[in-house]
Amino acid sequence: MKASTFFSKEQQAQLLGAVKEAEMETSGEVRVHIESSLKGEVLDRASWLFKKLGMHKTAERNGVLFYLAVNDRKFAIIGDAGINAKVPPGFWDDISELLKKNFKEGKFTEGLSEGILLAGEHLKIHFPHRPDDVNELPDEISFDK
């Protein structure tokens, strides 16, 4: 399946709504990247894309990437160094488990949306939204070419 058609336009709008809602509570930046097929190991690929998408360039190093390879049914959540320096070990485990549970039931939109919102809830503890916050990364879903 082609990555750009895995989610309908309505589902893509729901995911973008979750990103915007999550970012209202935190200075953290959330992106979603969807590929048709995985090229290599999932964490390696997600880490490479994190850098390619410029997610490491936020002022507080507080970007989060949700990566999904649809044909391989693999995903990863990558948080930047600023997040990982402040959060306890296993910080991403509950979000990852939420995604796994939903994905096993075929609920990809719901799983990603809930995971994004949960990430925002967690991030606001360490990176609360401030009045002078600027949106440092585009709120869009990126796809493989």
Order of alpha helices (4+ residues) and beta strands (2+ residues): alpha-alpha-beta-alpha-beta-beta-alpha-alpha-alpha-beta
